[in-house]
């Protein structure tokens, strides 16, 4: 869901970063980037939804969308019928 580089004090790191080590065209790959982050006293904070909660989250989202669809459909039906009379 998100990924942030933080300093040893917990503040967000804003750069500048060495794009040859941690860029999209870095030749060393993920290991080189992790090594560079460690040398700079930086760490990576990653937040995500674990796989065990994925389907529960999907079903809750589906339920909310279905409820919203039903509510808007009923409101539209009521609105149209009210205007016809």
PyMOL Python script that loads the backbone (N, CA, C, O; Angstrom):
from pymol import cmd

cmd.read_pdbstr("""\
ATOM      1  N   UNK A   1       0.822  -1.170   0.000  1.00  0.00           N
ATOM      2  CA  UNK A   1       0.000   0.000   0.000  1.00  0.00           C
ATOM      3  C   UNK A   1       0.877   1.249   0.000  1.00  0.00           C
ATOM      4  O   UNK A   1       0.595   2.205  -0.722  1.00  0.00           O
ATOM      5  N   UNK A   2       1.950   1.247   0.814  1.00  0.00           N
ATOM      6  CA  UNK A   2       2.843   2.405   0.788  1.00  0.00           C
ATOM      7  C   UNK A   2       4.242   1.991   1.232  1.00  0.00           C
ATOM      8  O   UNK A   2       4.435   0.975   1.901  1.00  0.00           O
ATOM      9  N   UNK A   3       5.191   2.798   0.843  1.00  0.00           N
ATOM     10  CA  UNK A   3       6.586   2.550   1.163  1.00  0.00           C
ATOM     11  C   UNK A   3       7.252   3.900   1.410  1.00  0.00           C
ATOM     12  O   UNK A   3       7.160   4.802   0.577  1.00  0.00           O
ATOM     13  N   UNK A   4       7.926   4.039   2.559  1.00  0.00           N
ATOM     14  CA  UNK A   4       8.563   5.292   2.919  1.00  0.00           C
ATOM     15  C   UNK A   4       9.960   5.014   3.445  1.00  0.00           C
ATOM     16  O   UNK A   4      10.160   4.067   4.206  1.00  0.00           O
ATOM     17  N   UNK A   5      10.912   5.816   3.053  1.00  0.00           N
ATOM     18  CA  UNK A   5      12.265   5.721   3.594  1.00  0.00           C
ATOM     19  C   UNK A   5      12.363   6.663   4.777  1.00  0.00           C
ATOM     20  O   UNK A   5      12.031   7.843   4.664  1.00  0.00           O
ATOM     21  N   UNK A   6      12.821   6.144   5.924  1.00  0.00           N
ATOM     22  CA  UNK A   6      12.911   6.961   7.125  1.00  0.00           C
ATOM     23  C   UNK A   6      14.342   6.996   7.641  1.00  0.00           C
ATOM     24  O   UNK A   6      15.132   6.084   7.400  1.00  0.00           O
ATOM     25  N   UNK A   7      14.657   8.082   8.363  1.00  0.00           N
ATOM     26  CA  UNK A   7      15.984   8.248   8.944  1.00  0.00           C
ATOM     27  C   UNK A   7      16.038   7.552  10.297  1.00  0.00           C
ATOM     28  O   UNK A   7      15.040   6.990  10.749  1.00  0.00           O
ATOM     29  N   UNK A   8      17.190   7.586  10.939  1.00  0.00           N
ATOM     30  CA  UNK A   8      17.339   6.936  12.244  1.00  0.00           C
ATOM     31  C   UNK A   8      16.517   7.625  13.327  1.00  0.00           C
ATOM     32  O   UNK A   8      16.240   7.015  14.360  1.00  0.00           O
ATOM     33  N   UNK A   9      16.119   8.883  13.118  1.00  0.00           N
ATOM     34  CA  UNK A   9      15.280   9.591  14.084  1.00  0.00           C
ATOM     35  C   UNK A   9      13.793   9.350  13.856  1.00  0.00           C
ATOM     36  O   UNK A   9      12.968   9.760  14.672  1.00  0.00           O
ATOM     37  N   UNK A  10      13.444   8.695  12.760  1.00  0.00           N
ATOM     38  CA  UNK A  10      12.053   8.411  12.444  1.00  0.00           C
ATOM     39  C   UNK A  10      11.430   9.400  11.480  1.00  0.00           C
ATOM     40  O   UNK A  10      10.269   9.253  11.099  1.00  0.00           O
ATOM     41  N   UNK A  11      12.202  10.418  11.079  1.00  0.00           N
ATOM     42  CA  UNK A  11      11.689  11.393  10.115  1.00  0.00           C
ATOM     43  C   UNK A  11      11.758  10.816   8.705  1.00  0.00           C
ATOM     44  O   UNK A  11      12.583   9.948   8.418  1.00  0.00           O
ATOM     45  N   UNK A  12      10.890  11.304   7.837  1.00  0.00           N
ATOM     46  CA  UNK A  12      10.879  10.828   6.451  1.00  0.00           C
ATOM     47  C   UNK A  12      12.089  11.371   5.703  1.00  0.00           C
ATOM     48  O   UNK A  12      12.395  12.560   5.787  1.00  0.00           O
ATOM     49  N   UNK A  13      12.773  10.503   4.977  1.00  0.00           N
ATOM     50  CA  UNK A  13      13.933  10.886   4.182  1.00  0.00           C
ATOM     51  C   UNK A  13      13.449  11.484   2.880  1.00  0.00           C
ATOM     52  O   UNK A  13      12.653  10.876   2.165  1.00  0.00           O
ATOM     53  N   UNK A  14      13.938  12.696   2.569  1.00  0.00           N
ATOM     54  CA  UNK A  14      13.493  13.377   1.357  1.00  0.00           C
ATOM     55  C   UNK A  14      14.570  13.463   0.291  1.00  0.00           C
ATOM     56  O   UNK A  14      14.312  13.968  -0.802  1.00  0.00           O
ATOM     57  N   UNK A  15      15.750  12.991   0.576  1.00  0.00           N
ATOM     58  CA  UNK A  15      16.761  12.913  -0.475  1.00  0.00           C
ATOM     59  C   UNK A  15      17.940  13.804  -0.214  1.00  0.00           C
ATOM     60  O   UNK A  15      18.006  14.444   0.835  1.00  0.00           O
ATOM     61  N   UNK A  16      18.845  13.865  -1.107  1.00  0.00           N
ATOM     62  CA  UNK A  16      18.856  13.204  -2.411  1.00  0.00           C
ATOM     63  C   UNK A  16      19.289  11.749  -2.294  1.00  0.00           C
ATOM     64  O   UNK A  16      20.099  11.396  -1.437  1.00  0.00           O
ATOM     65  N   UNK A  17      18.754  10.932  -3.145  1.00  0.00           N
ATOM     66  CA  UNK A  17      19.073   9.501  -3.166  1.00  0.00           C
ATOM     67  C   UNK A  17      20.041   9.219  -4.311  1.00  0.00           C
ATOM     68  O   UNK A  17      20.067   9.939  -5.309  1.00  0.00           O
ATOM     69  N   UNK A  18      20.827   8.173  -4.155  1.00  0.00           N
ATOM     70  CA  UNK A  18      21.756   7.747  -5.203  1.00  0.00           C
ATOM     71  C   UNK A  18      20.997   6.845  -6.173  1.00  0.00           C
ATOM     72  O   UNK A  18      20.765   5.670  -5.886  1.00  0.00           O
ATOM     73  N   UNK A  19      20.618   7.395  -7.307  1.00  0.00           N
ATOM     74  CA  UNK A  19      19.797   6.653  -8.268  1.00  0.00           C
ATOM     75  C   UNK A  19      20.552   5.500  -8.928  1.00  0.00           C
ATOM     76  O   UNK A  19      19.933   4.621  -9.527  1.00  0.00           O
ATOM     77  N   UNK A  20      21.876   5.495  -8.826  1.00  0.00           N
ATOM     78  CA  UNK A  20      22.623   4.364  -9.374  1.00  0.00           C
ATOM     79  C   UNK A  20      22.530   3.158  -8.456  1.00  0.00           C
ATOM     80  O   UNK A  20      22.783   2.032  -8.886  1.00  0.00           O
ATOM     81  N   UNK A  21      22.169   3.380  -7.187  1.00  0.00           N
ATOM     82  CA  UNK A  21      22.027   2.287  -6.230  1.00  0.00           C
ATOM     83  C   UNK A  21      20.562   1.890  -6.007  1.00  0.00           C
ATOM     84  O   UNK A  21      20.248   0.707  -5.880  1.00  0.00           O
ATOM     85  N   UNK A  22      19.672   2.885  -5.961  1.00  0.00           N
ATOM     86  CA  UNK A  22      18.266   2.619  -5.637  1.00  0.00           C
ATOM     87  C   UNK A  22      17.290   3.172  -6.667  1.00  0.00           C
ATOM     88  O   UNK A  22      16.147   3.481  -6.328  1.00  0.00           O
ATOM     89  N   UNK A  23      17.706   3.298  -7.874  1.00  0.00           N
ATOM     90  CA  UNK A  23      16.825   3.819  -8.911  1.00  0.00           C
ATOM     91  C   UNK A  23      16.233   2.717  -9.761  1.00  0.00           C
ATOM     92  O   UNK A  23      16.540   1.542  -9.562  1.00  0.00           O
ATOM     93  N   UNK A  24      15.392   3.085 -10.702  1.00  0.00           N
ATOM     94  CA  UNK A  24      14.765   2.081 -11.566  1.00  0.00           C
ATOM     95  C   UNK A  24      15.774   1.378 -12.479  1.00  0.00           C
ATOM     96  O   UNK A  24      15.503   0.277 -12.958  1.00  0.00           O
ATOM     97  N   UNK A  25      16.919   1.990 -12.723  1.00  0.00           N
ATOM     98  CA  UNK A  25      17.930   1.379 -13.585  1.00  0.00           C
ATOM     99  C   UNK A  25      19.170   0.979 -12.803  1.00  0.00           C
ATOM    100  O   UNK A  25      20.262   0.890 -13.365  1.00  0.00           O
ATOM    101  N   UNK A  26      19.006   0.738 -11.509  1.00  0.00           N
ATOM    102  CA  UNK A  26      20.146   0.351 -10.674  1.00  0.00           C
ATOM    103  C   UNK A  26      20.667  -1.009 -11.105  1.00  0.00           C
ATOM    104  O   UNK A  26      19.898  -1.945 -11.327  1.00  0.00           O
ATOM    105  N   UNK A  27      21.972  -1.103 -11.218  1.00  0.00           N
ATOM    106  CA  UNK A  27      22.560  -2.351 -11.709  1.00  0.00           C
ATOM    107  C   UNK A  27      22.687  -3.408 -10.616  1.00  0.00           C
ATOM    108  O   UNK A  27      22.737  -4.600 -10.921  1.00  0.00           O
ATOM    109  N   UNK A  28      22.740  -3.000  -9.360  1.00  0.00           N
ATOM    110  CA  UNK A  28      22.952  -3.950  -8.270  1.00  0.00           C
ATOM    111  C   UNK A  28      21.710  -4.658  -7.789  1.00  0.00           C
ATOM    112  O   UNK A  28      21.802  -5.642  -7.055  1.00  0.00           O
ATOM    113  N   UNK A  29      20.556  -4.178  -8.187  1.00  0.00           N
ATOM    114  CA  UNK A  29      19.310  -4.796  -7.775  1.00  0.00           C
ATOM    115  C   UNK A  29      18.906  -4.401  -6.367  1.00  0.00           C
ATOM    116  O   UNK A  29      19.388  -3.411  -5.818  1.00  0.00           O
ATOM    117  N   UNK A  30      18.022  -5.183  -5.803  1.00  0.00           N
ATOM    118  CA  UNK A  30      17.474  -4.900  -4.485  1.00  0.00           C
ATOM    119  C   UNK A  30      18.530  -4.954  -3.384  1.00  0.00           C
ATOM    120  O   UNK A  30      18.485  -4.161  -2.443  1.00  0.00           O
ATOM    121  N   UNK A  31      19.475  -5.880  -3.495  1.00  0.00           N
ATOM    122  CA  UNK A  31      20.515  -6.026  -2.461  1.00  0.00           C
ATOM    123  C   UNK A  31      21.385  -4.780  -2.378  1.00  0.00           C
ATOM    124  O   UNK A  31      21.724  -4.334  -1.283  1.00  0.00           O
ATOM    125  N   UNK A  32      21.750  -4.214  -3.529  1.00  0.00           N
ATOM    126  CA  UNK A  32      22.571  -3.003  -3.545  1.00  0.00           C
ATOM    127  C   UNK A  32      21.819  -1.838  -2.911  1.00  0.00           C
ATOM    128  O   UNK A  32      22.411  -1.029  -2.197  1.00  0.00           O
ATOM    129  N   UNK A  33      20.550  -1.754  -3.162  1.00  0.00           N
ATOM    130  CA  UNK A  33      19.745  -0.683  -2.579  1.00  0.00           C
ATOM    131  C   UNK A  33      19.669  -0.848  -1.062  1.00  0.00           C
ATOM    132  O   UNK A  33      19.830   0.124  -0.325  1.00  0.00           O
ATOM    133  N   UNK A  34      19.428  -2.064  -0.597  1.00  0.00           N
ATOM    134  CA  UNK A  34      19.379  -2.310   0.849  1.00  0.00           C
ATOM    135  C   UNK A  34      20.714  -1.987   1.504  1.00  0.00           C
ATOM    136  O   UNK A  34      20.748  -1.418   2.595  1.00  0.00           O
ATOM    137  N   UNK A  35      21.795  -2.338   0.858  1.00  0.00           N
ATOM    138  CA  UNK A  35      23.136  -2.058   1.381  1.00  0.00           C
ATOM    139  C   UNK A  35      23.362  -0.550   1.456  1.00  0.00           C
ATOM    140  O   UNK A  35      23.870  -0.051   2.460  1.00  0.00           O
ATOM    141  N   UNK A  36      22.989   0.182   0.398  1.00  0.00           N
ATOM    142  CA  UNK A  36      23.154   1.637   0.386  1.00  0.00           C
ATOM    143  C   UNK A  36      22.323   2.290   1.484  1.00  0.00           C
ATOM    144  O   UNK A  36      22.796   3.203   2.162  1.00  0.00           O
ATOM    145  N   UNK A  37      21.079   1.824   1.665  1.00  0.00           N
ATOM    146  CA  UNK A  37      20.233   2.364   2.729  1.00  0.00           C
ATOM    147  C   UNK A  37      20.867   2.150   4.096  1.00  0.00           C
ATOM    148  O   UNK A  37      20.844   3.047   4.938  1.00  0.00           O
ATOM    149  N   UNK A  38      21.433   0.969   4.324  1.00  0.00           N
ATOM    150  CA  UNK A  38      22.100   0.672   5.589  1.00  0.00           C
ATOM    151  C   UNK A  38      23.310   1.559   5.818  1.00  0.00           C
ATOM    152  O   UNK A  38      23.536   2.011   6.940  1.00  0.00           O
ATOM    153  N   UNK A  39      24.093   1.816   4.779  1.00  0.00           N
ATOM    154  CA  UNK A  39      25.266   2.689   4.897  1.00  0.00           C
ATOM    155  C   UNK A  39      24.872   4.115   5.246  1.00  0.00           C
ATOM    156  O   UNK A  39      25.643   4.821   5.896  1.00  0.00           O
ATOM    157  N   UNK A  40      23.698   4.552   4.832  1.00  0.00           N
ATOM    158  CA  UNK A  40      23.230   5.917   5.096  1.00  0.00           C
ATOM    159  C   UNK A  40      22.417   6.015   6.390  1.00  0.00           C
ATOM    160  O   UNK A  40      21.870   7.078   6.684  1.00  0.00           O
ATOM    161  N   UNK A  41      22.325   4.942   7.161  1.00  0.00           N
ATOM    162  CA  UNK A  41      21.501   4.876   8.376  1.00  0.00           C
ATOM    163  C   UNK A  41      20.023   5.139   8.079  1.00  0.00           C
ATOM    164  O   UNK A  41      19.335   5.814   8.844  1.00  0.00           O
ATOM    165  N   UNK A  42      19.558   4.604   6.978  1.00  0.00           N
ATOM    166  CA  UNK A  42      18.165   4.738   6.567  1.00  0.00           C
ATOM    167  C   UNK A  42      17.505   3.374   6.622  1.00  0.00           C
ATOM    168  O   UNK A  42      18.173   2.343   6.541  1.00  0.00           O
ATOM    169  N   UNK A  43      16.203   3.377   6.759  1.00  0.00           N
ATOM    170  CA  UNK A  43      15.462   2.121   6.702  1.00  0.00           C
ATOM    171  C   UNK A  43      14.185   2.332   5.908  1.00  0.00           C
ATOM    172  O   UNK A  43      13.752   3.464   5.691  1.00  0.00           O
ATOM    173  N   UNK A  44      13.605   1.261   5.491  1.00  0.00           N
ATOM    174  CA  UNK A  44      12.418   1.295   4.655  1.00  0.00           C
ATOM    175  C   UNK A  44      11.217   0.862   5.481  1.00  0.00           C
ATOM    176  O   UNK A  44      11.213  -0.222   6.065  1.00  0.00           O
ATOM    177  N   UNK A  45      10.202   1.712   5.527  1.00  0.00           N
ATOM    178  CA  UNK A  45       8.966   1.390   6.242  1.00  0.00           C
ATOM    179  C   UNK A  45       7.913   1.041   5.197  1.00  0.00           C
ATOM    180  O   UNK A  45       7.551   1.878   4.371  1.00  0.00           O
ATOM    181  N   UNK A  46       7.424  -0.188   5.233  1.00  0.00           N
ATOM    182  CA  UNK A  46       6.458  -0.665   4.246  1.00  0.00           C
ATOM    183  C   UNK A  46       5.179  -1.046   4.974  1.00  0.00           C
ATOM    184  O   UNK A  46       5.220  -1.792   5.952  1.00  0.00           O
ATOM    185  N   UNK A  47       4.055  -0.546   4.511  1.00  0.00           N
ATOM    186  CA  UNK A  47       2.764  -0.960   5.069  1.00  0.00           C
ATOM    187  C   UNK A  47       1.959  -1.631   3.958  1.00  0.00           C
ATOM    188  O   UNK A  47       1.929  -1.156   2.823  1.00  0.00           O
ATOM    189  N   UNK A  48       1.315  -2.731   4.300  1.00  0.00           N
ATOM    190  CA  UNK A  48       0.582  -3.502   3.303  1.00  0.00           C
ATOM    191  C   UNK A  48      -0.523  -4.305   3.976  1.00  0.00           C
ATOM    192  O   UNK A  48      -0.552  -4.441   5.199  1.00  0.00           O
ATOM    193  N   UNK A  49      -1.413  -4.822   3.177  1.00  0.00           N
ATOM    194  CA  UNK A  49      -2.469  -5.708   3.666  1.00  0.00           C
ATOM    195  C   UNK A  49      -1.953  -7.129   3.495  1.00  0.00           C
ATOM    196  O   UNK A  49      -1.669  -7.546   2.372  1.00  0.00           O
ATOM    197  N   UNK A  50      -1.825  -7.888   4.594  1.00  0.00           N
ATOM    198  CA  UNK A  50      -1.318  -9.255   4.463  1.00  0.00           C
ATOM    199  C   UNK A  50      -2.291 -10.136   3.682  1.00  0.00           C
ATOM    200  O   UNK A  50      -3.494  -9.878   3.647  1.00  0.00           O
ATOM    201  N   UNK A  51      -1.756 -11.158   3.070  1.00  0.00           N
ATOM    202  CA  UNK A  51      -2.566 -12.060   2.257  1.00  0.00           C
ATOM    203  C   UNK A  51      -3.705 -12.714   3.015  1.00  0.00           C
ATOM    204  O   UNK A  51      -4.748 -13.014   2.433  1.00  0.00           O
ATOM    205  N   UNK A  52      -3.518 -12.936   4.309  1.00  0.00           N
ATOM    206  CA  UNK A  52      -4.560 -13.588   5.101  1.00  0.00           C
ATOM    207  C   UNK A  52      -5.797 -12.703   5.264  1.00  0.00           C
ATOM    208  O   UNK A  52      -6.875 -13.221   5.557  1.00  0.00           O
ATOM    209  N   UNK A  53      -5.678 -11.403   5.086  1.00  0.00           N
ATOM    210  CA  UNK A  53      -6.817 -10.492   5.243  1.00  0.00           C
ATOM    211  C   UNK A  53      -7.349  -9.980   3.909  1.00  0.00           C
ATOM    212  O   UNK A  53      -8.295  -9.194   3.885  1.00  0.00           O
ATOM    213  N   UNK A  54      -6.758 -10.411   2.810  1.00  0.00           N
ATOM    214  CA  UNK A  54      -7.118  -9.885   1.496  1.00  0.00           C
ATOM    215  C   UNK A  54      -8.583 -10.135   1.147  1.00  0.00           C
ATOM    216  O   UNK A  54      -9.301  -9.202   0.789  1.00  0.00           O
ATOM    217  N   UNK A  55      -9.032 -11.385   1.249  1.00  0.00           N
ATOM    218  CA  UNK A  55     -10.397 -11.694   0.832  1.00  0.00           C
ATOM    219  C   UNK A  55     -11.430 -11.091   1.759  1.00  0.00           C
ATOM    220  O   UNK A  55     -12.510 -10.707   1.310  1.00  0.00           O
ATOM    221  N   UNK A  56     -11.128 -10.999   3.029  1.00  0.00           N
ATOM    222  CA  UNK A  56     -12.054 -10.329   3.947  1.00  0.00           C
ATOM    223  C   UNK A  56     -12.247  -8.870   3.571  1.00  0.00           C
ATOM    224  O   UNK A  56     -13.363  -8.350   3.599  1.00  0.00           O
ATOM    225  N   UNK A  57     -11.155  -8.222   3.221  1.00  0.00           N
ATOM    226  CA  UNK A  57     -11.218  -6.831   2.782  1.00  0.00           C
ATOM    227  C   UNK A  57     -12.016  -6.716   1.483  1.00  0.00           C
ATOM    228  O   UNK A  57     -12.818  -5.795   1.330  1.00  0.00           O
ATOM    229  N   UNK A  58     -11.803  -7.641   0.553  1.00  0.00           N
ATOM    230  CA  UNK A  58     -12.539  -7.609  -0.707  1.00  0.00           C
ATOM    231  C   UNK A  58     -14.037  -7.787  -0.488  1.00  0.00           C
ATOM    232  O   UNK A  58     -14.833  -7.085  -1.111  1.00  0.00           O
ATOM    233  N   UNK A  59     -14.437  -8.708   0.381  1.00  0.00           N
ATOM    234  CA  UNK A  59     -15.857  -8.929   0.643  1.00  0.00           C
ATOM    235  C   UNK A  59     -16.504  -7.740   1.342  1.00  0.00           C
ATOM    236  O   UNK A  59     -17.652  -7.402   1.053  1.00  0.00           O
ATOM    237  N   UNK A  60     -15.777  -7.100   2.262  1.00  0.00           N
ATOM    238  CA  UNK A  60     -16.322  -5.897   2.914  1.00  0.00           C
ATOM    239  C   UNK A  60     -16.528  -4.784   1.895  1.00  0.00           C
ATOM    240  O   UNK A  60     -17.558  -4.110   1.908  1.00  0.00           O
ATOM    241  N   UNK A  61     -15.560  -4.591   1.022  1.00  0.00           N
ATOM    242  CA  UNK A  61     -15.680  -3.572  -0.013  1.00  0.00           C
ATOM    243  C   UNK A  61     -16.848  -3.885  -0.945  1.00  0.00           C
ATOM    244  O   UNK A  61     -17.598  -2.985  -1.322  1.00  0.00           O
ATOM    245  N   UNK A  62     -17.005  -5.141  -1.314  1.00  0.00           N
ATOM    246  CA  UNK A  62     -18.122  -5.573  -2.155  1.00  0.00           C
ATOM    247  C   UNK A  62     -19.451  -5.274  -1.468  1.00  0.00           C
ATOM    248  O   UNK A  62     -20.382  -4.782  -2.105  1.00  0.00           O
ATOM    249  N   UNK A  63     -19.543  -5.565  -0.179  1.00  0.00           N
ATOM    250  CA  UNK A  63     -20.777  -5.304   0.576  1.00  0.00           C
ATOM    251  C   UNK A  63     -21.133  -3.829   0.599  1.00  0.00           C
ATOM    252  O   UNK A  63     -22.297  -3.465   0.428  1.00  0.00           O
ATOM    253  N   UNK A  64     -20.138  -2.979   0.810  1.00  0.00           N
ATOM    254  CA  UNK A  64     -20.378  -1.538   0.828  1.00  0.00           C
ATOM    255  C   UNK A  64     -20.860  -1.070  -0.538  1.00  0.00           C
ATOM    256  O   UNK A  64     -21.793  -0.271  -0.622  1.00  0.00           O
ATOM    257  N   UNK A  65     -20.244  -1.551  -1.599  1.00  0.00           N
ATOM    258  CA  UNK A  65     -20.639  -1.132  -2.947  1.00  0.00           C
ATOM    259  C   UNK A  65     -22.033  -1.627  -3.313  1.00  0.00           C
ATOM    260  O   UNK A  65     -22.796  -0.903  -3.952  1.00  0.00           O
ATOM    261  N   UNK A  66     -22.374  -2.845  -2.918  1.00  0.00           N
ATOM    262  CA  UNK A  66     -23.730  -3.356  -3.176  1.00  0.00           C
ATOM    263  C   UNK A  66     -24.759  -2.547  -2.402  1.00  0.00           C
ATOM    264  O   UNK A  66     -25.804  -2.196  -2.950  1.00  0.00           O
ATOM    265  N   UNK A  67     -24.483  -2.245  -1.134  1.00  0.00           N
ATOM    266  CA  UNK A  67     -25.407  -1.445  -0.328  1.00  0.00           C
ATOM    267  C   UNK A  67     -25.603  -0.060  -0.945  1.00  0.00           C
ATOM    268  O   UNK A  67     -26.723   0.449  -0.994  1.00  0.00           O
ATOM    269  N   UNK A  68     -24.520   0.542  -1.412  1.00  0.00           N
ATOM    270  CA  UNK A  68     -24.616   1.849  -2.056  1.00  0.00           C
ATOM    271  C   UNK A  68     -25.417   1.764  -3.354  1.00  0.00           C
ATOM    272  O   UNK A  68     -26.200   2.664  -3.657  1.00  0.00           O
ATOM    273  N   UNK A  69     -25.230   0.698  -4.117  1.00  0.00           N
ATOM    274  CA  UNK A  69     -25.975   0.498  -5.353  1.00  0.00           C
ATOM    275  C   UNK A  69     -27.467   0.361  -5.076  1.00  0.00           C
ATOM    276  O   UNK A  69     -28.286   0.974  -5.761  1.00  0.00           O
ATOM    277  N   UNK A  70     -27.819  -0.436  -4.083  1.00  0.00           N
ATOM    278  CA  UNK A  70     -29.230  -0.626  -3.734  1.00  0.00           C
ATOM    279  C   UNK A  70     -29.841   0.685  -3.259  1.00  0.00           C
ATOM    280  O   UNK A  70     -30.947   1.042  -3.665  1.00  0.00           O
ATOM    281  N   UNK A  71     -29.121   1.403  -2.395  1.00  0.00           N
ATOM    282  CA  UNK A  71     -29.645   2.670  -1.875  1.00  0.00           C
ATOM    283  C   UNK A  71     -29.855   3.686  -2.995  1.00  0.00           C
ATOM    284  O   UNK A  71     -30.894   4.344  -3.039  1.00  0.00           O
ATOM    285  N   UNK A  72     -28.892   3.822  -3.892  1.00  0.00           N
ATOM    286  CA  UNK A  72     -29.039   4.775  -4.993  1.00  0.00           C
ATOM    287  C   UNK A  72     -30.127   4.344  -5.976  1.00  0.00           C
ATOM    288  O   UNK A  72     -30.831   5.190  -6.527  1.00  0.00           O
ATOM    289  N   UNK A  73     -30.267   3.051  -6.196  1.00  0.00           N
ATOM    290  CA  UNK A  73     -31.327   2.566  -7.083  1.00  0.00           C
ATOM    291  C   UNK A  73     -32.705   2.853  -6.499  1.00  0.00           C
ATOM    292  O   UNK A  73     -33.600   3.307  -7.212  1.00  0.00           O
ATOM    293  N   UNK A  74     -32.879   2.590  -5.211  1.00  0.00           N
ATOM    294  CA  UNK A  74     -34.164   2.874  -4.567  1.00  0.00           C
ATOM    295  C   UNK A  74     -34.471   4.368  -4.564  1.00  0.00           C
ATOM    296  O   UNK A  74     -35.609   4.773  -4.800  1.00  0.00           O
ATOM    297  N   UNK A  75     -33.463   5.177  -4.299  1.00  0.00           N
ATOM    298  CA  UNK A  75     -33.662   6.628  -4.327  1.00  0.00           C
ATOM    299  C   UNK A  75     -34.055   7.089  -5.732  1.00  0.00           C
ATOM    300  O   UNK A  75     -34.960   7.910  -5.884  1.00  0.00           O
ATOM    301  N   UNK A  76     -33.387   6.571  -6.749  1.00  0.00           N
ATOM    302  CA  UNK A  76     -33.701   6.953  -8.129  1.00  0.00           C
ATOM    303  C   UNK A  76     -35.115   6.534  -8.503  1.00  0.00           C
ATOM    304  O   UNK A  76     -35.849   7.302  -9.126  1.00  0.00           O
ATOM    305  N   UNK A  77     -35.500   5.321  -8.124  1.00  0.00           N
ATOM    306  CA  UNK A  77     -36.853   4.847  -8.401  1.00  0.00           C
ATOM    307  C   UNK A  77     -37.876   5.734  -7.707  1.00  0.00           C
ATOM    308  O   UNK A  77     -38.869   6.125  -8.321  1.00  0.00           O
ATOM    309  N   UNK A  78     -37.656   6.048  -6.466  1.00  0.00           N
ATOM    310  CA  UNK A  78     -38.561   6.924  -5.713  1.00  0.00           C
ATOM    311  C   UNK A  78     -38.645   8.302  -6.372  1.00  0.00           C
ATOM    312  O   UNK A  78     -39.733   8.859  -6.519  1.00  0.00           O
ATOM    313  N   UNK A  79     -37.502   8.842  -6.764  1.00  0.00           N
ATOM    314  CA  UNK A  79     -37.450  10.179  -7.359  1.00  0.00           C
ATOM    315  C   UNK A  79     -38.217  10.235  -8.680  1.00  0.00           C
ATOM    316  O   UNK A  79     -38.979  11.172  -8.918  1.00  0.00           O
ATOM    317  N   UNK A  80     -38.017   9.235  -9.536  1.00  0.00           N
ATOM    318  CA  UNK A  80     -38.688   9.197 -10.831  1.00  0.00           C
ATOM    319  C   UNK A  80     -40.198   9.018 -10.650  1.00  0.00           C
ATOM    320  O   UNK A  80     -40.986   9.707 -11.297  1.00  0.00           O
ATOM    321  N   UNK A  81     -40.590   8.117  -9.792  1.00  0.00           N
ATOM    322  CA  UNK A  81     -42.023   7.882  -9.577  1.00  0.00           C
ATOM    323  C   UNK A  81     -42.701   9.105  -8.962  1.00  0.00           C
ATOM    324  O   UNK A  81     -43.864   9.380  -9.256  1.00  0.00           O
ATOM    325  N   UNK A  82     -41.998   9.827  -8.130  1.00  0.00           N
ATOM    326  CA  UNK A  82     -42.547  11.013  -7.503  1.00  0.00           C
ATOM    327  C   UNK A  82     -42.781  12.110  -8.551  1.00  0.00           C
ATOM    328  O   UNK A  82     -43.767  12.842  -8.467  1.00  0.00           O
ATOM    329  N   UNK A  83     -41.904  12.225  -9.513  1.00  0.00           N
ATOM    330  CA  UNK A  83     -42.005  13.252 -10.539  1.00  0.00           C
ATOM    331  C   UNK A  83     -43.096  12.912 -11.585  1.00  0.00           C
ATOM    332  O   UNK A  83     -43.656  13.808 -12.217  1.00  0.00           O
ATOM    333  N   UNK A  84     -43.383  11.632 -11.752  1.00  0.00           N
ATOM    334  CA  UNK A  84     -44.408  11.235 -12.733  1.00  0.00           C
ATOM    335  C   UNK A  84     -45.807  11.533 -12.226  1.00  0.00           C
ATOM    336  O   UNK A  84     -46.724  11.737 -13.021  1.00  0.00           O
ATOM    337  N   UNK A  85     -45.979  11.559 -10.927  1.00  0.00           N
ATOM    338  CA  UNK A  85     -47.317  11.751 -10.351  1.00  0.00           C
ATOM    339  C   UNK A  85     -47.671  13.200 -10.259  1.00  0.00           C
ATOM    340  O   UNK A  85     -48.760  13.542  -9.799  1.00  0.00           O
TER     341      UNK A  85
END
""", "prot")
cmd.dss("prot")
cmd.show_as("cartoon", "prot")
cmd.util.cbc("prot")
cmd.orient("prot")
